[in-house]
Amino acid sequence: MAFDVNLARADFPILKREIKGKPLIYLDSGASAQKPRQVLEAMSAHAATSYANVHRGLHTLANETTDAFEKGRETVAHFINAAHNEEVIFTKSATESINLVAFSFGTFIKAGDKILISEMEHHANIVPWHMLAERTGAILKWVPILDDGSLDIAAFDQLLTDKVKLVAIAHMSNVLGTINPVSEIVSKAHAVGAKVLIDGCQGVVHLPVDVQALDCDFYVFSAHKLYGPTGLGVLYGRYDLLASMPPYQGGGEMIAHVSKDRITYTEPPHRFEAGTPAILEVIGLTAAIEWLSQFDRDATIAHEMALYDRAYEGLRGINSLQVHGHAAHKGSILTFSLGQAHAHDVAQILDRYNIAVRAGTHCAEPLMARLGVTSTVRASIALYNTEDEIDALIAAVQKAQSFFE
């Protein structure tokens, strides 16, 4: 099926904005995607007509809001093909989802156990495991990457022993765009008794995700990268595993009974959703997934990768420009360095042409060290970007190069 980018763009009010009389070109969706009007309207309409707290009231508004909230859980479960709605937990961010696993599943980690992560991980999939290792005496082991930005599977195989209790790996790198062979990783990890957490913040946006087919134990992502609202993350976990884990936080909603002498906890998912959740944000995520689901995923992926190829071909001929990440399997993230120019300076020049890109370490300092750079520029391509925008990026980078000569 063909993908009509202009039809998709029409749903984004912000993409109609002009700055100093010129159109906005937004190439920072890897950090946070823009939101279609369907998301904005769904949240606004519910707040205006039917808002109440969830799970606690018996009146009409409470019932309506609870139904809308739980519809969000069902929508997410269907989107990632979870076996049960109860395997979907709402958090405040993907970062909190990983911290939840590090705390709750982390109670099963002992001194001398090993945790495997890769050199391409986001800090959110590094720091919680460092903290867990500090608490327990576990050992953090790093899987290196090859020069093309792909995971060193031979090194992974060598590191994977029966001492490994958890593998935490990105589905798709937020810097290199590398798509990791997560099915293979899960299969090998399970063979030695290890559990696997997949950071799907980029993967769920640019790839179809089937958690049952992946057979992963945990999968996390954030709403705001999936064309939804900020302040909301998702944790998928296998139900039997979630049911064995202690709560992450204490408070309302996650308890079955409270007395002066003891407390008992409810079952997943509510065991891990203490307090009032992000109600309107879940409604917004529902609208985002419904909006995205109207498009053929293969067609949107093909559109994004065609734009990536156009950008890569246009930029690689620029003197002194180095593209980071050439893995055979990758998504529509293009990260580069321009000679000795600092990435922040390059990004500021591009901003003069109303081109929004990301610059810095991208919360991936170990990866920056592996690449031998202090910072990079990242253009992350979404389904609403166009060929004209990519051509404008190429022209602007050419102008930036001439500035630094």
Contacts in CASP RR format, 6 or more apart in sequence:
PFRMAT RR
TARGET T0000
AUTHOR 0000-0000-0000
METHOD contacts of the structure
MODEL  1
MAFDVNLARADFPILKREIKGKPLIYLDSGASAQKPRQVLEAMSAHAATS
YANVHRGLHTLANETTDAFEKGRETVAHFINAAHNEEVIFTKSATESINL
VAFSFGTFIKAGDKILISEMEHHANIVPWHMLAERTGAILKWVPILDDGS
LDIAAFDQLLTDKVKLVAIAHMSNVLGTINPVSEIVSKAHAVGAKVLIDG
CQGVVHLPVDVQALDCDFYVFSAHKLYGPTGLGVLYGRYDLLASMPPYQG
GGEMIAHVSKDRITYTEPPHRFEAGTPAILEVIGLTAAIEWLSQFDRDAT
IAHEMALYDRAYEGLRGINSLQVHGHAAHKGSILTFSLGQAHAHDVAQIL
DRYNIAVRAGTHCAEPLMARLGVTSTVRASIALYNTEDEIDALIAAVQKA
QSFFE
1 296 0 8 1.000
1 298 0 8 1.000
1 299 0 8 1.000
2 299 0 8 1.000
3 295 0 8 1.000
3 296 0 8 1.000
3 299 0 8 1.000
3 300 0 8 1.000
3 302 0 8 1.000
3 303 0 8 1.000
3 383 0 8 1.000
5 303 0 8 1.000
5 383 0 8 1.000
5 384 0 8 1.000
5 385 0 8 1.000
5 386 0 8 1.000
8 295 0 8 1.000
8 383 0 8 1.000
8 384 0 8 1.000
9 15 0 8 1.000
9 384 0 8 1.000
9 386 0 8 1.000
11 36 0 8 1.000
11 37 0 8 1.000
11 38 0 8 1.000
11 291 0 8 1.000
12 34 0 8 1.000
12 35 0 8 1.000
12 36 0 8 1.000
12 37 0 8 1.000
12 384 0 8 1.000
13 37 0 8 1.000
13 40 0 8 1.000
14 24 0 8 1.000
14 26 0 8 1.000
14 34 0 8 1.000
14 35 0 8 1.000
15 24 0 8 1.000
15 26 0 8 1.000
15 34 0 8 1.000
15 384 0 8 1.000
17 23 0 8 1.000
17 24 0 8 1.000
18 24 0 8 1.000
18 354 0 8 1.000
19 354 0 8 1.000
20 354 0 8 1.000
22 353 0 8 1.000
22 354 0 8 1.000
23 354 0 8 1.000
24 354 0 8 1.000
24 356 0 8 1.000
25 353 0 8 1.000
25 354 0 8 1.000
25 355 0 8 1.000
25 356 0 8 1.000
25 385 0 8 1.000
25 389 0 8 1.000
25 392 0 8 1.000
25 393 0 8 1.000
26 34 0 8 1.000
26 356 0 8 1.000
26 382 0 8 1.000
26 384 0 8 1.000
26 385 0 8 1.000
27 355 0 8 1.000
27 356 0 8 1.000
27 357 0 8 1.000
27 379 0 8 1.000
27 380 0 8 1.000
27 381 0 8 1.000
27 385 0 8 1.000
27 389 0 8 1.000
27 393 0 8 1.000
28 356 0 8 1.000
28 357 0 8 1.000
28 358 0 8 1.000
28 378 0 8 1.000
28 380 0 8 1.000
29 205 0 8 1.000
29 225 0 8 1.000
29 380 0 8 1.000
29 381 0 8 1.000
29 382 0 8 1.000
29 385 0 8 1.000
30 174 0 8 1.000
30 202 0 8 1.000
30 205 0 8 1.000
30 225 0 8 1.000
30 333 0 8 1.000
30 358 0 8 1.000
30 378 0 8 1.000
30 380 0 8 1.000
30 382 0 8 1.000
31 225 0 8 1.000
31 358 0 8 1.000
31 380 0 8 1.000
32 224 0 8 1.000
32 225 0 8 1.000
32 230 0 8 1.000
33 205 0 8 1.000
33 224 0 8 1.000
33 225 0 8 1.000
33 226 0 8 1.000
33 227 0 8 1.000
33 228 0 8 1.000
33 382 0 8 1.000
34 227 0 8 1.000
34 382 0 8 1.000
34 384 0 8 1.000
35 227 0 8 1.000
35 228 0 8 1.000
35 229 0 8 1.000
35 288 0 8 1.000
36 227 0 8 1.000
36 287 0 8 1.000
36 288 0 8 1.000
36 291 0 8 1.000
38 287 0 8 1.000
38 288 0 8 1.000
38 290 0 8 1.000
38 291 0 8 1.000
39 227 0 8 1.000
39 228 0 8 1.000
39 229 0 8 1.000
39 284 0 8 1.000
39 285 0 8 1.000
39 287 0 8 1.000
39 288 0 8 1.000
39 291 0 8 1.000
41 287 0 8 1.000
42 283 0 8 1.000
42 284 0 8 1.000
42 286 0 8 1.000
42 287 0 8 1.000
43 229 0 8 1.000
43 280 0 8 1.000
43 281 0 8 1.000
43 283 0 8 1.000
43 284 0 8 1.000
43 287 0 8 1.000
46 65 0 8 1.000
46 68 0 8 1.000
46 280 0 8 1.000
46 283 0 8 1.000
47 280 0 8 1.000
50 61 0 8 1.000
50 64 0 8 1.000
50 65 0 8 1.000
50 68 0 8 1.000
51 61 0 8 1.000
51 65 0 8 1.000
51 279 0 8 1.000
51 280 0 8 1.000
52 59 0 8 1.000
52 61 0 8 1.000
52 62 0 8 1.000
52 64 0 8 1.000
52 65 0 8 1.000
53 62 0 8 1.000
53 65 0 8 1.000
53 276 0 8 1.000
53 279 0 8 1.000
54 62 0 8 1.000
54 65 0 8 1.000
54 66 0 8 1.000
54 69 0 8 1.000
54 70 0 8 1.000
54 276 0 8 1.000
54 277 0 8 1.000
54 279 0 8 1.000
55 66 0 8 1.000
55 69 0 8 1.000
55 253 0 8 1.000
55 270 0 8 1.000
56 62 0 8 1.000
56 253 0 8 1.000
57 63 0 8 1.000
57 66 0 8 1.000
65 279 0 8 1.000
68 282 0 8 1.000
68 283 0 8 1.000
68 286 0 8 1.000
69 277 0 8 1.000
69 279 0 8 1.000
69 282 0 8 1.000
69 283 0 8 1.000
70 85 0 8 1.000
71 286 0 8 1.000
72 282 0 8 1.000
72 283 0 8 1.000
72 285 0 8 1.000
72 286 0 8 1.000
73 85 0 8 1.000
73 88 0 8 1.000
73 90 0 8 1.000
73 269 0 8 1.000
73 282 0 8 1.000
74 85 0 8 1.000
75 285 0 8 1.000
75 286 0 8 1.000
75 289 0 8 1.000
75 290 0 8 1.000
76 82 0 8 1.000
76 88 0 8 1.000
76 234 0 8 1.000
76 285 0 8 1.000
76 289 0 8 1.000
77 84 0 8 1.000
77 85 0 8 1.000
77 87 0 8 1.000
77 88 0 8 1.000
79 209 0 8 1.000
79 289 0 8 1.000
79 293 0 8 1.000
80 204 0 8 1.000
80 209 0 8 1.000
80 210 0 8 1.000
80 211 0 8 1.000
80 219 0 8 1.000
80 236 0 8 1.000
81 209 0 8 1.000
81 210 0 8 1.000
81 211 0 8 1.000
81 212 0 8 1.000
81 213 0 8 1.000
82 88 0 8 1.000
82 211 0 8 1.000
82 212 0 8 1.000
82 236 0 8 1.000
82 237 0 8 1.000
83 212 0 8 1.000
83 239 0 8 1.000
84 239 0 8 1.000
86 239 0 8 1.000
86 242 0 8 1.000
86 267 0 8 1.000
86 268 0 8 1.000
86 269 0 8 1.000
87 236 0 8 1.000
87 237 0 8 1.000
87 238 0 8 1.000
87 239 0 8 1.000
87 242 0 8 1.000
87 268 0 8 1.000
87 269 0 8 1.000
88 234 0 8 1.000
88 235 0 8 1.000
88 236 0 8 1.000
88 269 0 8 1.000
89 97 0 8 1.000
89 100 0 8 1.000
89 234 0 8 1.000
89 235 0 8 1.000
89 236 0 8 1.000
89 237 0 8 1.000
89 242 0 8 1.000
89 268 0 8 1.000
89 269 0 8 1.000
89 272 0 8 1.000
89 273 0 8 1.000
90 232 0 8 1.000
90 233 0 8 1.000
90 234 0 8 1.000
90 235 0 8 1.000
90 269 0 8 1.000
90 273 0 8 1.000
90 277 0 8 1.000
90 278 0 8 1.000
90 282 0 8 1.000
91 97 0 8 1.000
91 100 0 8 1.000
91 232 0 8 1.000
91 233 0 8 1.000
91 234 0 8 1.000
91 235 0 8 1.000
91 272 0 8 1.000
92 231 0 8 1.000
92 232 0 8 1.000
92 233 0 8 1.000
92 278 0 8 1.000
93 222 0 8 1.000
93 231 0 8 1.000
93 232 0 8 1.000
93 233 0 8 1.000
94 124 0 8 1.000
94 199 0 8 1.000
94 200 0 8 1.000
94 201 0 8 1.000
94 220 0 8 1.000
94 221 0 8 1.000
94 222 0 8 1.000
94 233 0 8 1.000
94 234 0 8 1.000
95 124 0 8 1.000
96 233 0 8 1.000
97 218 0 8 1.000
97 220 0 8 1.000
97 221 0 8 1.000
97 233 0 8 1.000
97 234 0 8 1.000
97 235 0 8 1.000
98 124 0 8 1.000
98 125 0 8 1.000
98 128 0 8 1.000
98 168 0 8 1.000
98 197 0 8 1.000
98 199 0 8 1.000
98 220 0 8 1.000
99 128 0 8 1.000
99 248 0 8 1.000
100 235 0 8 1.000
100 248 0 8 1.000
100 272 0 8 1.000
101 128 0 8 1.000
101 197 0 8 1.000
101 218 0 8 1.000
101 220 0 8 1.000
101 235 0 8 1.000
102 128 0 8 1.000
102 129 0 8 1.000
102 131 0 8 1.000
102 132 0 8 1.000
103 132 0 8 1.000
103 248 0 8 1.000
104 245 0 8 1.000
104 246 0 8 1.000
104 247 0 8 1.000
104 248 0 8 1.000
104 272 0 8 1.000
105 166 0 8 1.000
105 195 0 8 1.000
105 218 0 8 1.000
105 241 0 8 1.000
105 245 0 8 1.000
106 132 0 8 1.000
106 136 0 8 1.000
107 245 0 8 1.000
107 246 0 8 1.000
108 165 0 8 1.000
109 115 0 8 1.000
109 132 0 8 1.000
109 136 0 8 1.000
109 138 0 8 1.000
109 165 0 8 1.000
109 166 0 8 1.000
110 136 0 8 1.000
110 137 0 8 1.000
110 138 0 8 1.000
111 136 0 8 1.000
111 137 0 8 1.000
111 138 0 8 1.000
112 137 0 8 1.000
112 138 0 8 1.000
112 139 0 8 1.000
112 163 0 8 1.000
113 136 0 8 1.000
113 138 0 8 1.000
113 139 0 8 1.000
113 163 0 8 1.000
113 164 0 8 1.000
113 165 0 8 1.000
114 138 0 8 1.000
114 139 0 8 1.000
114 140 0 8 1.000
114 141 0 8 1.000
114 159 0 8 1.000
114 161 0 8 1.000
114 163 0 8 1.000
114 164 0 8 1.000
114 165 0 8 1.000
115 129 0 8 1.000
115 132 0 8 1.000
115 133 0 8 1.000
115 138 0 8 1.000
115 139 0 8 1.000
115 140 0 8 1.000
115 141 0 8 1.000
115 164 0 8 1.000
115 165 0 8 1.000
115 166 0 8 1.000
115 167 0 8 1.000
115 168 0 8 1.000
116 141 0 8 1.000
116 142 0 8 1.000
116 143 0 8 1.000
116 156 0 8 1.000
116 159 0 8 1.000
116 160 0 8 1.000
116 164 0 8 1.000
116 166 0 8 1.000
116 167 0 8 1.000
116 168 0 8 1.000
116 169 0 8 1.000
116 194 0 8 1.000
117 125 0 8 1.000
117 126 0 8 1.000
117 129 0 8 1.000
117 140 0 8 1.000
117 141 0 8 1.000
117 142 0 8 1.000
117 143 0 8 1.000
117 167 0 8 1.000
117 168 0 8 1.000
117 169 0 8 1.000
118 142 0 8 1.000
118 143 0 8 1.000
118 144 0 8 1.000
118 145 0 8 1.000
118 151 0 8 1.000
118 169 0 8 1.000
118 170 0 8 1.000
118 180 0 8 1.000
119 142 0 8 1.000
119 143 0 8 1.000
119 144 0 8 1.000
119 145 0 8 1.000
119 366 0 8 1.000
119 367 0 8 1.000
119 370 0 8 1.000
120 145 0 8 1.000
120 149 0 8 1.000
120 151 0 8 1.000
120 170 0 8 1.000
120 173 0 8 1.000
120 175 0 8 1.000
120 176 0 8 1.000
120 178 0 8 1.000
120 364 0 8 1.000
120 367 0 8 1.000
121 168 0 8 1.000
121 169 0 8 1.000
121 170 0 8 1.000
121 199 0 8 1.000
121 364 0 8 1.000
121 366 0 8 1.000
121 367 0 8 1.000
122 170 0 8 1.000
122 174 0 8 1.000
122 199 0 8 1.000
122 201 0 8 1.000
122 362 0 8 1.000
122 363 0 8 1.000
122 364 0 8 1.000
123 363 0 8 1.000
123 364 0 8 1.000
123 365 0 8 1.000
124 199 0 8 1.000
124 363 0 8 1.000
125 168 0 8 1.000
125 169 0 8 1.000
125 170 0 8 1.000
125 197 0 8 1.000
125 199 0 8 1.000
126 366 0 8 1.000
129 140 0 8 1.000
129 166 0 8 1.000
129 168 0 8 1.000
130 140 0 8 1.000
132 138 0 8 1.000
133 139 0 8 1.000
133 140 0 8 1.000
138 165 0 8 1.000
139 163 0 8 1.000
141 159 0 8 1.000
141 164 0 8 1.000
142 366 0 8 1.000
143 151 0 8 1.000
143 152 0 8 1.000
143 155 0 8 1.000
143 156 0 8 1.000
143 159 0 8 1.000
143 169 0 8 1.000
144 152 0 8 1.000
144 155 0 8 1.000
144 370 0 8 1.000
145 151 0 8 1.000
145 152 0 8 1.000
145 176 0 8 1.000
145 178 0 8 1.000
145 367 0 8 1.000
145 370 0 8 1.000
146 152 0 8 1.000
148 325 0 8 1.000
148 326 0 8 1.000
148 327 0 8 1.000
148 328 0 8 1.000
149 173 0 8 1.000
149 176 0 8 1.000
149 178 0 8 1.000
149 324 0 8 1.000
149 325 0 8 1.000
149 326 0 8 1.000
149 327 0 8 1.000
150 178 0 8 1.000
150 327 0 8 1.000
150 328 0 8 1.000
150 329 0 8 1.000
151 169 0 8 1.000
151 178 0 8 1.000
151 180 0 8 1.000
151 181 0 8 1.000
153 181 0 8 1.000
153 184 0 8 1.000
156 185 0 8 1.000
156 188 0 8 1.000
157 188 0 8 1.000
160 167 0 8 1.000
160 188 0 8 1.000
160 189 0 8 1.000
160 192 0 8 1.000
160 194 0 8 1.000
161 192 0 8 1.000
162 192 0 8 1.000
162 193 0 8 1.000
164 189 0 8 1.000
164 192 0 8 1.000
164 193 0 8 1.000
164 194 0 8 1.000
165 193 0 8 1.000
165 194 0 8 1.000
165 195 0 8 1.000
166 194 0 8 1.000
166 195 0 8 1.000
166 196 0 8 1.000
166 197 0 8 1.000
167 185 0 8 1.000
167 189 0 8 1.000
167 194 0 8 1.000
167 195 0 8 1.000
167 196 0 8 1.000
167 197 0 8 1.000
168 196 0 8 1.000
168 197 0 8 1.000
168 199 0 8 1.000
169 180 0 8 1.000
169 182 0 8 1.000
169 185 0 8 1.000
169 196 0 8 1.000
169 197 0 8 1.000
169 198 0 8 1.000
169 199 0 8 1.000
170 178 0 8 1.000
170 180 0 8 1.000
170 198 0 8 1.000
170 199 0 8 1.000
170 200 0 8 1.000
170 201 0 8 1.000
170 202 0 8 1.000
171 179 0 8 1.000
171 180 0 8 1.000
171 182 0 8 1.000
171 198 0 8 1.000
171 199 0 8 1.000
171 200 0 8 1.000
171 202 0 8 1.000
171 203 0 8 1.000
171 204 0 8 1.000
171 207 0 8 1.000
171 209 0 8 1.000
171 219 0 8 1.000
172 178 0 8 1.000
172 179 0 8 1.000
172 180 0 8 1.000
172 200 0 8 1.000
172 202 0 8 1.000
172 203 0 8 1.000
172 206 0 8 1.000
172 207 0 8 1.000
172 330 0 8 1.000
172 331 0 8 1.000
172 333 0 8 1.000
173 180 0 8 1.000
173 202 0 8 1.000
173 330 0 8 1.000
173 333 0 8 1.000
173 367 0 8 1.000
174 201 0 8 1.000
174 202 0 8 1.000
174 333 0 8 1.000
174 362 0 8 1.000
174 363 0 8 1.000
174 364 0 8 1.000
175 324 0 8 1.000
175 333 0 8 1.000
175 335 0 8 1.000
175 362 0 8 1.000
175 364 0 8 1.000
175 367 0 8 1.000
175 376 0 8 1.000
175 378 0 8 1.000
176 324 0 8 1.000
176 325 0 8 1.000
176 327 0 8 1.000
176 330 0 8 1.000
176 333 0 8 1.000
176 335 0 8 1.000
176 367 0 8 1.000
177 202 0 8 1.000
177 325 0 8 1.000
177 327 0 8 1.000
177 330 0 8 1.000
177 331 0 8 1.000
177 332 0 8 1.000
177 333 0 8 1.000
177 335 0 8 1.000
178 325 0 8 1.000
178 327 0 8 1.000
178 329 0 8 1.000
178 330 0 8 1.000
179 203 0 8 1.000
179 207 0 8 1.000
179 327 0 8 1.000
179 329 0 8 1.000
179 330 0 8 1.000
179 331 0 8 1.000
181 329 0 8 1.000
182 196 0 8 1.000
182 198 0 8 1.000
182 214 0 8 1.000
182 216 0 8 1.000
183 213 0 8 1.000
183 214 0 8 1.000
183 215 0 8 1.000
185 196 0 8 1.000
186 196 0 8 1.000
186 198 0 8 1.000
186 214 0 8 1.000
186 215 0 8 1.000
186 216 0 8 1.000
187 215 0 8 1.000
189 195 0 8 1.000
189 196 0 8 1.000
190 196 0 8 1.000
190 215 0 8 1.000
195 217 0 8 1.000
195 218 0 8 1.000
195 241 0 8 1.000
196 216 0 8 1.000
196 217 0 8 1.000
196 218 0 8 1.000
197 216 0 8 1.000
197 217 0 8 1.000
197 218 0 8 1.000
197 219 0 8 1.000
197 220 0 8 1.000
198 214 0 8 1.000
198 216 0 8 1.000
198 218 0 8 1.000
198 219 0 8 1.000
198 220 0 8 1.000
199 220 0 8 1.000
199 221 0 8 1.000
200 209 0 8 1.000
200 219 0 8 1.000
200 220 0 8 1.000
200 221 0 8 1.000
201 220 0 8 1.000
201 221 0 8 1.000
201 222 0 8 1.000
201 225 0 8 1.000
202 225 0 8 1.000
202 331 0 8 1.000
202 333 0 8 1.000
203 209 0 8 1.000
203 221 0 8 1.000
204 219 0 8 1.000
204 221 0 8 1.000
204 225 0 8 1.000
204 226 0 8 1.000
205 221 0 8 1.000
205 225 0 8 1.000
205 226 0 8 1.000
205 382 0 8 1.000
206 301 0 8 1.000
206 304 0 8 1.000
206 331 0 8 1.000
206 332 0 8 1.000
207 301 0 8 1.000
208 297 0 8 1.000
209 219 0 8 1.000
211 219 0 8 1.000
211 236 0 8 1.000
211 237 0 8 1.000
216 236 0 8 1.000
217 237 0 8 1.000
217 238 0 8 1.000
217 241 0 8 1.000
218 235 0 8 1.000
218 236 0 8 1.000
218 237 0 8 1.000
218 238 0 8 1.000
218 241 0 8 1.000
219 235 0 8 1.000
219 236 0 8 1.000
219 237 0 8 1.000
220 233 0 8 1.000
220 234 0 8 1.000
220 235 0 8 1.000
220 236 0 8 1.000
221 233 0 8 1.000
221 234 0 8 1.000
222 231 0 8 1.000
222 232 0 8 1.000
222 233 0 8 1.000
222 234 0 8 1.000
223 229 0 8 1.000
223 230 0 8 1.000
223 231 0 8 1.000
223 232 0 8 1.000
223 233 0 8 1.000
223 234 0 8 1.000
223 281 0 8 1.000
223 284 0 8 1.000
223 285 0 8 1.000
223 288 0 8 1.000
224 230 0 8 1.000
224 231 0 8 1.000
224 232 0 8 1.000
226 285 0 8 1.000
226 288 0 8 1.000
226 289 0 8 1.000
226 292 0 8 1.000
227 288 0 8 1.000
227 291 0 8 1.000
227 292 0 8 1.000
228 281 0 8 1.000
228 284 0 8 1.000
228 285 0 8 1.000
228 287 0 8 1.000
228 288 0 8 1.000
229 278 0 8 1.000
229 280 0 8 1.000
229 281 0 8 1.000
229 284 0 8 1.000
229 285 0 8 1.000
229 288 0 8 1.000
230 281 0 8 1.000
231 278 0 8 1.000
231 281 0 8 1.000
232 278 0 8 1.000
232 281 0 8 1.000
232 282 0 8 1.000
232 285 0 8 1.000
234 285 0 8 1.000
235 272 0 8 1.000
239 268 0 8 1.000
242 268 0 8 1.000
242 269 0 8 1.000
242 271 0 8 1.000
242 272 0 8 1.000
243 267 0 8 1.000
243 268 0 8 1.000
245 272 0 8 1.000
246 265 0 8 1.000
247 254 0 8 1.000
247 265 0 8 1.000
247 271 0 8 1.000
247 272 0 8 1.000
247 274 0 8 1.000
248 272 0 8 1.000
248 274 0 8 1.000
249 272 0 8 1.000
249 274 0 8 1.000
250 274 0 8 1.000
251 274 0 8 1.000
251 275 0 8 1.000
252 274 0 8 1.000
252 275 0 8 1.000
253 266 0 8 1.000
253 270 0 8 1.000
253 273 0 8 1.000
253 274 0 8 1.000
253 275 0 8 1.000
253 276 0 8 1.000
253 277 0 8 1.000
254 265 0 8 1.000
254 266 0 8 1.000
254 270 0 8 1.000
254 271 0 8 1.000
254 272 0 8 1.000
254 273 0 8 1.000
254 274 0 8 1.000
254 275 0 8 1.000
255 263 0 8 1.000
255 264 0 8 1.000
255 265 0 8 1.000
255 266 0 8 1.000
256 264 0 8 1.000
256 265 0 8 1.000
256 266 0 8 1.000
257 263 0 8 1.000
257 264 0 8 1.000
265 271 0 8 1.000
295 383 0 8 1.000
300 383 0 8 1.000
303 383 0 8 1.000
304 331 0 8 1.000
304 332 0 8 1.000
304 381 0 8 1.000
304 382 0 8 1.000
304 383 0 8 1.000
304 385 0 8 1.000
305 331 0 8 1.000
305 332 0 8 1.000
307 332 0 8 1.000
307 381 0 8 1.000
307 385 0 8 1.000
307 386 0 8 1.000
307 387 0 8 1.000
307 390 0 8 1.000
308 331 0 8 1.000
308 332 0 8 1.000
308 333 0 8 1.000
308 334 0 8 1.000
308 381 0 8 1.000
310 387 0 8 1.000
310 390 0 8 1.000
310 391 0 8 1.000
311 334 0 8 1.000
311 379 0 8 1.000
311 381 0 8 1.000
311 390 0 8 1.000
311 393 0 8 1.000
311 394 0 8 1.000
312 323 0 8 1.000
312 334 0 8 1.000
314 394 0 8 1.000
315 321 0 8 1.000
315 323 0 8 1.000
315 334 0 8 1.000
315 336 0 8 1.000
315 393 0 8 1.000
315 394 0 8 1.000
315 397 0 8 1.000
316 323 0 8 1.000
318 338 0 8 1.000
318 397 0 8 1.000
318 398 0 8 1.000
318 401 0 8 1.000
319 401 0 8 1.000
320 338 0 8 1.000
320 339 0 8 1.000
320 401 0 8 1.000
321 336 0 8 1.000
321 337 0 8 1.000
321 338 0 8 1.000
321 339 0 8 1.000
321 397 0 8 1.000
321 401 0 8 1.000
322 336 0 8 1.000
322 337 0 8 1.000
322 339 0 8 1.000
323 334 0 8 1.000
323 335 0 8 1.000
323 336 0 8 1.000
324 335 0 8 1.000
324 336 0 8 1.000
324 337 0 8 1.000
324 371 0 8 1.000
324 373 0 8 1.000
324 376 0 8 1.000
325 335 0 8 1.000
332 380 0 8 1.000
332 381 0 8 1.000
332 382 0 8 1.000
333 378 0 8 1.000
333 379 0 8 1.000
333 380 0 8 1.000
333 381 0 8 1.000
334 378 0 8 1.000
334 379 0 8 1.000
334 380 0 8 1.000
334 381 0 8 1.000
335 362 0 8 1.000
335 376 0 8 1.000
335 377 0 8 1.000
335 378 0 8 1.000
335 379 0 8 1.000
336 376 0 8 1.000
336 377 0 8 1.000
336 379 0 8 1.000
337 343 0 8 1.000
337 373 0 8 1.000
337 376 0 8 1.000
337 377 0 8 1.000
338 346 0 8 1.000
338 377 0 8 1.000
338 397 0 8 1.000
338 400 0 8 1.000
338 401 0 8 1.000
338 404 0 8 1.000
339 404 0 8 1.000
340 404 0 8 1.000
341 400 0 8 1.000
341 404 0 8 1.000
342 374 0 8 1.000
342 375 0 8 1.000
343 359 0 8 1.000
343 360 0 8 1.000
343 375 0 8 1.000
343 376 0 8 1.000
343 377 0 8 1.000
344 359 0 8 1.000
344 360 0 8 1.000
344 375 0 8 1.000
345 404 0 8 1.000
346 359 0 8 1.000
346 377 0 8 1.000
346 397 0 8 1.000
346 400 0 8 1.000
347 357 0 8 1.000
347 358 0 8 1.000
347 359 0 8 1.000
347 377 0 8 1.000
349 396 0 8 1.000
349 399 0 8 1.000
349 400 0 8 1.000
349 403 0 8 1.000
350 356 0 8 1.000
350 357 0 8 1.000
350 377 0 8 1.000
350 393 0 8 1.000
350 396 0 8 1.000
350 397 0 8 1.000
350 400 0 8 1.000
353 392 0 8 1.000
353 395 0 8 1.000
353 396 0 8 1.000
353 399 0 8 1.000
355 389 0 8 1.000
355 392 0 8 1.000
355 393 0 8 1.000
355 396 0 8 1.000
357 377 0 8 1.000
357 378 0 8 1.000
357 379 0 8 1.000
357 393 0 8 1.000
358 377 0 8 1.000
358 378 0 8 1.000
358 379 0 8 1.000
358 380 0 8 1.000
359 375 0 8 1.000
359 376 0 8 1.000
359 377 0 8 1.000
359 378 0 8 1.000
360 375 0 8 1.000
360 376 0 8 1.000
360 377 0 8 1.000
361 368 0 8 1.000
361 374 0 8 1.000
361 375 0 8 1.000
361 376 0 8 1.000
362 376 0 8 1.000
362 378 0 8 1.000
368 374 0 8 1.000
368 375 0 8 1.000
368 376 0 8 1.000
379 393 0 8 1.000
381 390 0 8 1.000
END
